[in-house]
Amino acid sequence: MILALIVSFIWSIFVGLKETKLRAKDEVFGDPERTKGGWYWAICGVSALLLLWFHYSWGTARAVFPNAANELCQIAKIDESMASISAALPIGSRYLKSTTLVVRNGQQVDKLAANMPAGIFSAREEAELDIVLGDMGALMATLSNPEYIDPKAITKLADVERALGDLAYILREGPNGATPSAAALAQPKWGTSEVEIPMLPMTPRGVLFDKISAQVIPITDQFLSIRNISPEAKQLIASTKATIAKLQKPDPSITLDEAGEKTRKAYIKSVDRIFKRLDDGVIFPSASMQGMHEAVADIYDAVGDAKGGLGLIESIFFPGQGIVKSRTQCTEQGPGRWLPKPTDIIATFSQLANPNLETGGGFKGTTLLWWKWLSIADVVAFLIPDGLVDVLPGSYGTHGTAGEFKPNYKDKLLAVAQGDVYIGSIPMLDGHIWDSLFRVIVALTLGILLGVPLGIYMGVSRFFKSFFDPLIELYRPVPPLAWAPLILTIFGIQDDGKIFLLFMVAFAIMVISARTGASGTQLSKIRASHSLGATNQQIMRHVILPNAMPEILTGIRIAVGVCWGTLVAAEMLAGTTGLGFIENVARTVADYELIWVTIILLGMLGLLFDMIMRWVISKTIPWRGKG
């Protein structure tokens, strides 16, 4: 598919340039005929769009480099194993973790010192608190001073640096004959199962990365166990801890009410919480982390060297964040996360389009687009209101003394009006697509049938213009979705509520379009018609209506688009069928393939409507643009 798209793209450009050169002297700029044809440029645009889609969805990477994702997954394992070490260094962030802790805790200590509550502590306790806050500042200074770093911490940091250096050496040595296991090779390929990317290494290079990631884990654990607690720091920690423990017992000389007790406990708790962030010895002098920073940078450089051509593949064919290892799986990030591959879209659409619900076709027990036998009685019941039978003379039948019931003519007519009489069945379209199309077509038809005549008369009659204009302009500016909760509450979640909402949208647009077209008729044409003896009906039919047709047909095109967008929103708010319903369910479960299938279907159906309207316009008002 990708190769065919590339050939089509290049070929269409060649043909397009050739045709442009041949027609350069036959057509002038601005001529509407100049825009007709150009099918080769359409092929060029579609090919370019699909090639971009394949590229940014990682579809090209999966097609041409099927093992690349698995190898990048093994590198992501290294990133995950190194995460705790990297988090302590200015690699994933701008500052050392120790620097961040010193700044944050220092600001909080200063804030506590400035906001010490008055009248809560005795003079002795206030003095002790001042000492505690000062000692915490001194503790941070001690932990940050290279002269007071724990010698054991220096030794352990050096051990971690050497271990990382050994792993960097192994990476630069290469796979050295490493082979993937049989279980790894038996894994489903990338994108062919529920597991997004196979986890076990499937190439020698992947085996190397997987081995390194496993060896990094104990090194990371060793790094996390390192504490910078020198004798000077240990002395400050012991004295501060003892003072805080003493302050947790209230001074008997101070009597506090319930609110005071609560304020005192909260303040002591805040002091203790900050102290516990310092007594674990995770703050190191910035200079002591320089060797660790160089060791981590060296191992990532070694990973880059071991990538070889994979690095170029990743930079070109994996746009975005790349692949991330999280817990027990590797996942695609960037556009590969939310932009499914075209082939995945086709597979999802094929499943939805399968009319056999028993084999997993359709969606939520309804086909995407199929047919069914529709009872004619249901159609009759939809068209004939029950109240029409109620107004007929006579009363409905009653049961007799023997418990029997013999329906009279009103009972039989009511059965017809309610669809309780079998009249036969006819084939009818069915499914989510048809439900959406049916709602739009019915609402649009009603909007045209009622809106166009009213708009025409508003364009020629002072009464119609003045009477209906405030009513139309009152609700027209209100967004359709603002009406949706009210209308759906009144009518429920069935089709009538959605159709009425879409009718309101189409009706206002058609009224405005028809009124604008009718009122824009040139007065000279109307005067000429009167002078030739034309009646008002003839002027309306042969002058005003043809003049308004371009505006009316343009209004229909606009109404189709607005109704289509409103329908999806209405189906998402309240619906059990339709394309909007499918997308709403897909959104709740983050099914991106299904979301994109509905988006593409909506776009294709919208394009189909627009193409039909273009054909209608070309046949109905062929003079447009040629006057």
C-alpha positions as CSV (number, residue, x, y, z in Angstrom):
1,M,0.0,0.0,0.0
2,I,2.8,2.4,0.9
3,L,4.7,1.7,-2.3
4,A,1.5,2.1,-4.4
5,L,0.8,5.5,-2.7
6,I,4.4,6.7,-3.4
7,V,4.1,5.7,-7.0
8,S,0.7,7.4,-7.3
9,F,2.0,10.6,-5.7
10,I,4.9,10.9,-8.0
11,W,2.9,9.9,-11.1
12,S,0.1,12.3,-10.4
13,I,2.6,15.2,-10.0
14,F,4.1,14.3,-13.4
15,V,0.7,14.1,-15.1
16,G,-0.5,17.3,-13.4
17,L,2.5,19.3,-14.5
18,K,2.2,17.9,-18.0
19,E,-1.5,18.8,-18.3
20,T,-0.9,22.3,-16.8
21,K,1.7,23.0,-19.5
22,L,-0.6,21.7,-22.3
23,R,-3.6,23.9,-21.1
24,A,-1.6,27.0,-20.2
25,K,-2.7,28.8,-23.4
26,D,-6.3,27.5,-23.5
27,E,-7.6,28.8,-20.2
28,V,-7.4,32.2,-18.6
29,F,-7.1,32.9,-14.9
30,G,-10.5,33.2,-13.2
31,D,-12.4,31.1,-15.7
32,P,-14.7,28.7,-13.8
33,E,-14.0,26.0,-16.4
34,R,-10.4,26.2,-15.4
35,T,-11.3,24.4,-12.1
36,K,-13.0,21.4,-13.7
37,G,-11.3,18.1,-14.0
38,G,-8.0,17.8,-12.3
39,W,-8.5,14.2,-11.1
40,Y,-4.7,13.7,-11.1
41,W,-4.4,16.5,-8.5
42,A,-7.1,14.7,-6.4
43,I,-5.0,11.5,-6.5
44,C,-1.9,13.6,-5.5
45,G,-3.7,15.1,-2.5
46,V,-5.2,11.8,-1.3
47,S,-1.8,10.0,-1.7
48,A,0.0,12.7,0.2
49,L,-2.6,12.6,3.0
50,L,-2.4,8.8,3.3
51,L,1.4,8.9,3.2
52,L,1.4,11.4,6.1
53,W,-1.1,9.2,7.9
54,F,1.1,6.1,7.5
55,H,4.1,8.1,8.6
56,Y,2.7,9.8,11.8
57,S,0.7,6.7,12.8
58,W,3.9,4.7,12.7
59,G,2.3,2.5,10.0
60,T,5.3,2.9,7.8
61,A,7.6,1.9,10.6
62,R,5.5,-1.2,11.3
63,A,5.4,-2.2,7.6
64,V,9.0,-1.6,6.7
65,F,10.8,-2.1,10.1
66,P,8.5,-4.7,12.0
67,N,11.2,-5.5,14.7
68,A,12.0,-1.8,15.4
69,A,9.3,-1.4,18.0
70,N,10.4,-4.5,19.9
71,E,14.0,-3.3,20.0
72,L,12.8,0.2,21.2
73,C,10.8,-1.6,23.9
74,Q,14.0,-3.1,25.2
75,I,15.6,0.3,25.3
76,A,12.5,1.6,27.1
77,K,13.2,-1.1,29.7
78,I,16.6,0.5,30.3
79,D,15.0,3.8,30.7
80,E,12.6,2.4,33.3
81,S,15.4,0.7,35.2
82,M,17.4,3.9,35.2
83,A,14.5,6.1,36.1
84,S,15.4,6.4,39.8
85,I,19.0,7.3,39.1
86,S,18.0,9.7,36.3
87,A,15.5,11.4,38.6
88,A,18.3,12.4,41.0
89,L,20.2,14.1,38.1
90,P,19.5,17.0,35.8
91,I,18.6,14.6,32.9
92,G,14.8,14.4,32.9
93,S,14.6,17.7,34.7
94,R,16.6,21.0,34.9
95,Y,17.9,20.6,38.4
96,L,19.5,18.0,40.7
97,K,17.0,16.3,43.0
98,S,19.1,17.5,45.9
99,T,18.9,21.1,44.6
100,T,15.1,20.8,44.4
101,L,14.9,19.5,47.9
102,V,17.1,22.2,49.4
103,V,15.2,25.0,47.7
104,R,11.7,23.6,48.5
105,N,12.5,22.6,52.1
106,G,14.4,25.9,52.7
107,Q,11.4,27.9,51.5
108,Q,9.0,25.9,53.8
109,V,11.3,26.3,56.8
110,D,11.5,30.1,56.2
111,K,7.7,30.2,55.9
112,L,7.2,28.3,59.2
113,A,9.6,30.7,60.9
114,A,7.8,33.7,59.6
115,N,4.3,32.3,60.4
116,M,4.8,30.9,63.9
117,P,1.4,31.4,65.7
118,A,1.4,33.8,68.7
119,G,0.1,32.8,72.1
120,I,0.2,29.1,71.4
121,F,3.6,28.3,72.7
122,S,5.4,29.2,75.8
123,A,8.6,31.3,75.7
124,R,10.6,28.1,76.2
125,E,8.8,26.3,73.4
126,E,9.2,29.3,71.0
127,A,13.0,29.3,71.8
128,E,13.2,25.6,71.1
129,L,11.2,26.0,67.9
130,D,13.7,28.7,66.8
131,I,16.5,26.2,67.5
132,V,14.8,23.4,65.6
133,L,14.2,25.6,62.5
134,G,17.7,26.8,62.7
135,D,19.1,23.3,63.0
136,M,17.1,22.2,59.9
137,G,18.7,25.0,57.9
138,A,22.1,23.9,59.3
139,L,21.3,20.3,58.5
140,M,20.6,21.2,54.8
141,A,23.9,23.2,54.8
142,T,25.8,20.2,56.3
143,L,24.3,17.8,53.8
144,S,25.2,20.1,50.9
145,N,28.8,20.8,52.0
146,P,31.4,18.5,50.3
147,E,33.6,18.8,53.4
148,Y,30.9,17.0,55.5
149,I,29.8,14.3,53.1
150,D,29.8,10.7,54.5
151,P,32.9,8.8,53.3
152,K,30.8,5.7,53.0
153,A,28.4,7.5,50.6
154,I,31.4,8.5,48.4
155,T,32.6,4.9,48.2
156,K,29.1,3.6,47.4
157,L,28.6,6.3,44.7
158,A,31.9,5.3,43.2
159,D,30.8,1.7,43.1
160,V,27.6,2.6,41.3
161,E,29.6,4.7,38.8
162,R,32.0,1.8,38.1
163,A,29.1,-0.6,37.6
164,L,27.4,1.7,35.1
165,G,30.7,2.1,33.3
166,D,30.9,-1.7,33.0
167,L,27.5,-1.8,31.5
168,A,28.4,0.9,29.0
169,Y,31.4,-1.2,28.0
170,I,29.2,-4.3,27.5
171,L,26.9,-2.2,25.3
172,R,29.7,-1.0,23.1
173,E,30.9,-4.6,22.7
174,G,27.6,-5.4,20.9
175,P,25.4,-8.5,21.0
176,N,28.3,-10.9,20.6
177,G,26.3,-13.8,19.2
178,A,23.3,-13.3,21.5
179,T,20.2,-15.0,20.2
180,P,16.5,-14.5,21.1
181,S,14.7,-17.3,22.9
182,A,12.1,-19.6,21.3
183,A,9.4,-18.0,23.4
184,A,10.4,-14.6,22.2
185,L,10.3,-15.7,18.5
186,A,6.9,-17.3,19.1
187,Q,5.3,-14.0,20.2
188,P,2.7,-12.3,17.9
189,K,4.2,-9.6,15.7
190,W,3.8,-5.9,16.5
191,G,0.2,-4.9,16.1
192,T,-1.3,-8.3,15.6
193,S,-2.6,-9.0,19.1
194,E,-4.1,-7.3,22.1
195,V,-0.5,-6.8,23.4
196,E,0.6,-3.6,21.7
197,I,4.3,-4.5,21.3
198,P,5.9,-7.9,22.1
199,M,7.8,-7.7,25.3
200,L,10.5,-10.4,25.0
201,P,13.5,-9.4,22.8
202,M,13.2,-10.8,19.3
203,T,16.5,-9.7,17.8
204,P,20.2,-10.1,19.0
205,R,20.3,-6.3,19.6
206,G,17.1,-6.5,21.6
207,V,18.6,-9.3,23.7
208,L,21.5,-7.1,24.6
209,F,19.3,-4.2,25.6
210,D,17.1,-6.5,27.7
211,K,20.2,-8.0,29.4
212,I,21.4,-4.5,30.3
213,S,18.0,-3.4,31.7
214,A,18.0,-6.5,34.0
215,Q,21.5,-5.7,35.2
216,V,20.7,-2.0,35.9
217,I,17.9,-2.9,38.4
218,P,20.3,-4.1,41.3
219,I,22.5,-1.1,40.5
220,T,19.6,1.2,40.9
221,D,18.6,-0.5,44.1
222,Q,22.2,0.1,45.3
223,F,22.0,3.8,44.4
224,L,18.7,4.2,46.3
225,S,20.2,2.7,49.4
226,I,23.0,5.3,49.6
227,R,22.5,7.8,52.4
228,N,24.6,10.9,53.1
229,I,24.7,10.9,56.9
230,S,28.0,12.1,58.2
231,P,28.8,12.3,61.9
232,E,28.0,16.1,61.9
233,A,24.7,15.5,60.2
234,K,23.9,12.6,62.5
235,Q,24.5,14.8,65.6
236,L,22.1,17.5,64.2
237,I,19.5,14.9,63.3
238,A,19.6,13.4,66.8
239,S,19.3,16.7,68.6
240,T,16.5,18.0,66.4
241,K,14.6,14.8,66.7
242,A,14.8,14.9,70.5
243,T,13.6,18.6,70.5
244,I,10.7,17.9,68.3
245,A,9.7,14.9,70.4
246,K,9.8,17.2,73.5
247,L,7.7,19.8,71.7
248,Q,5.0,17.3,70.9
249,K,4.1,17.3,74.6
250,P,2.4,20.6,75.5
251,D,3.9,22.9,78.2
252,P,1.7,22.6,81.4
253,S,2.1,26.3,82.0
254,I,0.0,27.1,78.8
255,T,-3.7,26.5,78.8
256,L,-5.3,26.3,75.3
257,D,-8.8,25.9,74.1
258,E,-9.8,23.4,71.4
259,A,-8.9,25.7,68.5
260,G,-5.5,26.5,70.1
261,E,-4.7,22.8,70.6
262,K,-5.5,22.1,67.0
263,T,-3.3,25.0,65.7
264,R,-0.4,23.9,67.9
265,K,-0.6,20.3,66.7
266,A,-0.8,21.3,63.1
267,Y,2.3,23.6,63.4
268,I,4.4,20.9,65.2
269,K,3.2,18.4,62.6
270,S,4.4,20.6,59.7
271,V,7.8,21.1,61.4
272,D,8.1,17.3,61.9
273,R,7.1,16.6,58.3
274,I,9.8,18.8,56.8
275,F,12.4,17.4,59.2
276,K,11.6,13.8,58.1
277,R,12.4,14.9,54.5
278,L,15.9,15.8,55.7
279,D,16.8,13.1,58.1
280,D,16.8,10.3,55.5
281,G,20.0,11.7,54.0
282,V,19.1,11.9,50.4
283,I,20.6,15.4,49.9
284,F,24.1,15.3,48.5
285,P,26.6,18.0,47.6
286,S,26.2,19.0,43.9
287,A,29.8,18.2,43.2
288,S,29.4,14.6,44.5
289,M,26.9,13.9,41.7
290,Q,29.1,15.0,38.9
291,G,30.7,11.5,38.4
292,M,27.2,9.9,38.6
293,H,26.0,12.3,35.9
294,E,28.9,11.4,33.7
295,A,28.3,7.7,34.2
296,V,24.6,7.9,33.3
297,A,25.4,10.1,30.3
298,D,28.0,7.5,29.2
299,I,25.6,4.6,29.4
300,Y,23.1,6.5,27.3
301,D,25.8,7.3,24.8
302,A,26.6,3.6,24.7
303,V,22.9,2.9,24.1
304,G,23.0,5.3,21.2
305,D,26.1,3.6,19.8
306,A,24.5,0.1,20.2
307,K,21.4,1.4,18.4
308,G,23.3,1.7,15.1
309,G,20.8,2.2,12.3
310,L,17.9,1.9,14.8
311,G,18.6,5.4,15.9
312,L,18.0,6.8,12.4
313,I,14.9,4.7,12.0
314,E,13.6,6.0,15.3
315,S,14.2,9.6,14.4
316,I,12.6,9.4,11.0
317,F,9.9,6.8,11.3
318,F,8.8,7.2,14.9
319,P,7.8,10.8,15.2
320,G,6.9,11.9,18.7
321,Q,7.7,10.6,22.1
322,G,8.5,7.1,21.1
323,I,7.9,3.9,23.1
324,V,7.6,3.8,26.8
325,K,7.8,0.8,29.2
326,S,5.3,0.9,32.0
327,R,5.0,-2.0,34.4
328,T,4.3,-5.1,32.3
329,Q,3.9,-3.6,28.8
330,C,5.5,-1.4,26.3
331,T,3.1,1.3,24.8
332,E,3.3,3.6,21.8
333,Q,3.4,7.3,22.7
334,G,3.2,10.4,20.5
335,P,1.0,10.3,17.4
336,G,1.4,6.5,17.3
337,R,-0.7,6.5,20.5
338,W,-3.8,8.4,19.3
339,L,-3.4,8.0,15.5
340,P,-4.1,4.4,14.6
341,K,-2.5,2.7,11.6
342,P,-4.6,2.8,8.4
343,T,-4.6,-1.0,8.4
344,D,-6.0,-1.0,11.9
345,I,-8.7,1.3,10.9
346,I,-9.6,-1.0,8.0
347,A,-9.7,-4.0,10.3
348,T,-12.0,-2.2,12.8
349,F,-14.3,-1.0,10.0
350,S,-14.4,-4.6,8.6
351,Q,-15.5,-5.9,11.9
352,L,-18.2,-3.2,12.3
353,A,-19.4,-3.7,8.8
354,N,-19.9,-7.4,9.3
355,P,-23.7,-7.8,9.3
356,N,-23.6,-11.1,11.3
357,L,-24.0,-10.0,14.9
358,E,-23.5,-13.6,16.1
359,T,-19.9,-13.5,14.9
360,G,-19.0,-10.2,16.5
361,G,-20.2,-7.9,13.7
362,G,-21.9,-4.5,14.2
363,F,-21.7,-2.6,17.4
364,K,-23.7,-3.0,20.6
365,G,-26.1,-5.4,19.0
366,T,-26.8,-3.2,15.9
367,T,-25.3,-3.6,12.4
368,L,-23.3,-0.7,10.9
369,L,-25.4,-0.6,7.7
370,W,-27.6,-3.5,6.5
371,W,-31.3,-4.1,5.8
372,K,-34.3,-5.6,7.6
373,W,-38.0,-6.3,6.9
374,L,-40.0,-3.3,8.0
375,S,-43.6,-3.8,8.9
376,I,-45.9,-1.5,6.7
377,A,-48.2,-1.2,9.7
378,D,-45.4,0.5,11.6
379,V,-45.1,3.1,8.8
380,V,-48.8,3.7,8.8
381,A,-48.8,4.0,12.6
382,F,-46.1,6.6,12.3
383,L,-48.1,8.7,9.8
384,I,-51.6,8.4,11.3
385,P,-52.0,9.9,14.8
386,D,-54.3,8.1,17.2
387,G,-56.2,11.3,17.9
388,L,-57.5,11.3,14.4
389,V,-59.5,8.2,15.2
390,D,-60.7,9.7,18.5
391,V,-62.5,12.5,16.7
392,L,-64.5,10.2,14.5
393,P,-68.2,9.8,15.5
394,G,-69.2,7.0,17.8
395,S,-67.5,5.3,20.7
396,Y,-65.1,2.4,21.0
397,G,-66.5,-1.0,21.6
398,T,-67.1,-2.6,25.0
399,H,-67.2,-6.2,26.2
400,G,-70.4,-8.1,26.3
401,T,-72.2,-9.8,29.1
402,A,-70.6,-13.2,28.2
403,G,-67.1,-11.7,28.5
404,E,-66.6,-11.4,24.7
405,F,-65.4,-8.3,22.8
406,K,-66.4,-7.5,19.3
407,P,-64.5,-4.5,17.8
408,N,-66.4,-1.9,15.9
409,Y,-65.1,0.2,13.1
410,K,-63.3,2.7,15.4
411,D,-61.5,-0.2,17.2
412,K,-60.3,-1.5,13.8
413,L,-59.2,2.0,12.7
414,L,-57.4,2.4,16.0
415,A,-55.6,-0.9,15.5
416,V,-54.4,0.4,12.1
417,A,-53.3,3.7,13.5
418,Q,-51.4,1.9,16.2
419,G,-49.8,-0.6,13.9
420,D,-51.5,-3.6,15.4
421,V,-52.7,-4.9,12.0
422,Y,-50.4,-6.9,9.8
423,I,-50.3,-5.3,6.3
424,G,-47.1,-6.9,5.1
425,S,-43.4,-6.0,5.2
426,I,-41.0,-4.2,2.9
427,P,-37.2,-4.3,2.9
428,M,-35.6,-1.2,4.6
429,L,-32.1,-0.1,5.4
430,D,-31.0,-0.7,9.0
431,G,-28.0,0.0,11.2
432,H,-26.1,2.8,12.9
433,I,-25.3,4.7,9.7
434,W,-28.9,4.5,8.5
435,D,-30.2,5.7,11.8
436,S,-28.0,8.8,11.6
437,L,-28.9,9.3,7.9
438,F,-32.6,8.9,8.6
439,R,-32.6,11.6,11.3
440,V,-30.7,14.1,9.1
441,I,-32.8,13.4,6.0
442,V,-36.2,13.7,7.8
443,A,-35.2,16.8,9.7
444,L,-33.7,18.4,6.6
445,T,-36.8,17.6,4.5
446,L,-39.1,19.1,7.0
447,G,-36.9,22.2,7.3
448,I,-36.9,22.7,3.6
449,L,-40.6,22.1,3.1
450,L,-41.6,24.5,5.9
451,G,-38.7,26.9,5.9
452,V,-38.4,27.8,2.2
453,P,-42.1,28.9,1.7
454,L,-42.0,30.9,4.8
455,G,-38.7,32.5,3.8
456,I,-40.0,33.3,0.3
457,Y,-43.1,35.0,1.7
458,M,-41.0,36.9,4.3
459,G,-39.1,38.3,1.4
460,V,-42.2,39.6,-0.4
461,S,-44.7,40.3,2.4
462,R,-44.5,43.0,5.0
463,F,-46.8,40.9,7.3
464,F,-44.8,37.7,7.1
465,K,-41.5,39.6,7.4
466,S,-42.6,41.6,10.5
467,F,-44.6,38.8,12.2
468,F,-42.1,35.9,11.9
469,D,-38.8,37.7,11.9
470,P,-38.7,38.3,15.7
471,L,-39.6,34.7,16.3
472,I,-37.0,33.3,14.0
473,E,-34.2,35.6,15.2
474,L,-35.0,34.9,18.8
475,Y,-34.0,31.2,18.7
476,R,-31.7,31.2,15.6
477,P,-28.6,32.6,17.4
478,V,-28.9,30.1,20.2
479,P,-26.4,27.2,19.7
480,P,-28.2,24.0,18.9
481,L,-26.5,22.2,21.8
482,A,-28.1,24.7,24.2
483,W,-31.5,23.4,23.1
484,A,-30.5,19.8,23.2
485,P,-31.0,19.2,27.0
486,L,-34.4,20.8,26.9
487,I,-35.6,19.0,23.8
488,L,-34.2,15.6,24.8
489,T,-35.9,16.0,28.2
490,I,-39.3,16.7,26.5
491,F,-39.1,14.1,23.8
492,G,-36.8,11.5,25.4
493,I,-33.9,9.8,23.7
494,Q,-36.0,8.4,20.8
495,D,-35.7,9.6,17.2
496,D,-38.4,12.3,17.5
497,G,-36.4,14.4,19.9
498,K,-33.2,14.3,17.7
499,I,-35.3,15.0,14.6
500,F,-37.0,18.0,16.1
501,L,-33.6,19.4,17.3
502,L,-32.2,19.0,13.8
503,F,-35.4,20.5,12.3
504,M,-34.9,23.6,14.4
505,V,-31.4,24.0,13.0
506,A,-32.4,23.4,9.3
507,F,-35.6,25.5,9.5
508,A,-33.9,28.7,10.6
509,I,-31.1,28.3,8.0
510,M,-33.7,27.7,5.2
511,V,-35.8,30.6,6.3
512,I,-32.9,33.0,6.2
513,S,-31.6,31.7,2.9
514,A,-35.0,31.8,1.1
515,R,-35.8,35.3,2.5
516,T,-32.4,36.6,1.4
517,G,-32.8,35.2,-2.1
518,A,-36.4,36.5,-2.5
519,S,-35.6,40.0,-1.2
520,G,-32.6,40.2,-3.5
521,T,-34.5,40.0,-6.7
522,Q,-33.8,42.9,-9.0
523,L,-36.7,45.3,-9.1
524,S,-36.2,45.9,-12.8
525,K,-37.1,42.2,-13.5
526,I,-40.3,42.5,-11.4
527,R,-41.3,45.8,-13.1
528,A,-40.7,44.2,-16.5
529,S,-42.9,41.2,-15.5
530,H,-45.7,43.5,-14.4
531,S,-45.5,45.5,-17.6
532,L,-45.9,42.2,-19.6
533,G,-49.1,41.4,-17.7
534,A,-47.7,38.7,-15.3
535,T,-49.8,37.8,-12.3
536,N,-48.4,37.7,-8.8
537,Q,-48.3,33.9,-8.9
538,Q,-46.4,34.0,-12.2
539,I,-43.9,36.5,-10.8
540,M,-43.4,34.4,-7.7
541,R,-42.9,31.2,-9.8
542,H,-40.9,32.5,-12.7
543,V,-39.0,35.5,-11.3
544,I,-38.6,35.4,-7.5
545,L,-38.2,31.7,-7.0
546,P,-35.5,31.2,-9.7
547,N,-33.7,34.3,-8.3
548,A,-33.8,32.8,-4.8
549,M,-32.7,29.3,-5.9
550,P,-28.9,29.9,-5.5
551,E,-29.4,31.1,-2.0
552,I,-31.8,28.3,-1.2
553,L,-29.5,25.6,-2.5
554,T,-26.5,27.2,-0.7
555,G,-28.6,27.2,2.5
556,I,-29.3,23.5,2.0
557,R,-25.6,22.8,1.8
558,I,-25.0,24.8,5.0
559,A,-27.9,23.1,6.7
560,V,-26.6,19.7,5.9
561,G,-23.3,20.4,7.5
562,V,-24.8,22.0,10.6
563,C,-27.4,19.3,11.0
564,W,-24.7,16.6,10.7
565,G,-22.6,18.2,13.4
566,T,-25.6,18.7,15.7
567,L,-26.7,15.1,15.2
568,V,-23.5,13.7,16.4
569,A,-23.6,15.8,19.5
570,A,-27.2,14.9,20.1
571,E,-26.4,11.2,19.7
572,M,-23.5,11.5,22.1
573,L,-25.7,13.2,24.7
574,A,-28.6,10.8,24.5
575,G,-28.8,7.9,22.1
576,T,-28.5,4.1,21.7
577,T,-27.8,4.0,18.0
578,G,-26.0,6.2,15.4
579,L,-22.4,7.2,14.7
580,G,-22.4,9.7,17.5
581,F,-23.4,6.9,19.9
582,I,-20.5,4.7,18.7
583,E,-18.0,7.5,19.1
584,N,-19.2,8.3,22.6
585,V,-18.8,4.7,23.7
586,A,-15.4,4.6,22.0
587,R,-14.4,7.8,23.8
588,T,-15.2,6.4,27.3
589,V,-12.9,3.3,26.7
590,A,-10.2,5.2,24.7
591,D,-10.7,3.0,21.6
592,Y,-8.8,5.2,19.2
593,E,-9.4,2.9,16.2
594,L,-13.1,3.1,16.7
595,I,-13.0,6.8,17.2
596,W,-11.2,7.3,13.9
597,V,-13.5,4.9,12.1
598,T,-16.5,7.1,13.1
599,I,-14.7,10.3,12.2
600,I,-13.8,8.9,8.7
601,L,-17.4,7.7,8.2
602,L,-18.8,11.0,9.2
603,G,-16.4,12.8,6.8
604,M,-17.2,10.4,4.0
605,L,-21.0,10.7,4.5
606,G,-20.7,14.5,4.7
607,L,-18.7,14.5,1.5
608,L,-21.4,12.4,-0.1
609,F,-24.1,14.8,0.9
610,D,-22.0,17.7,-0.4
611,M,-21.3,16.0,-3.8
612,I,-25.1,15.3,-4.2
613,M,-25.8,19.0,-3.5
614,R,-23.1,20.0,-6.1
615,W,-24.8,17.8,-8.7
616,V,-28.2,19.3,-7.8
617,I,-26.9,22.8,-8.0
618,S,-25.3,22.1,-11.4
619,K,-28.5,20.7,-12.8
620,T,-30.9,23.2,-11.1
621,I,-29.1,26.5,-11.6
622,P,-26.6,25.9,-14.4
623,W,-26.5,29.7,-15.1
624,R,-24.8,30.5,-11.8
625,G,-21.4,32.1,-12.3
626,K,-22.0,32.5,-16.1
627,G,-24.0,35.8,-16.1
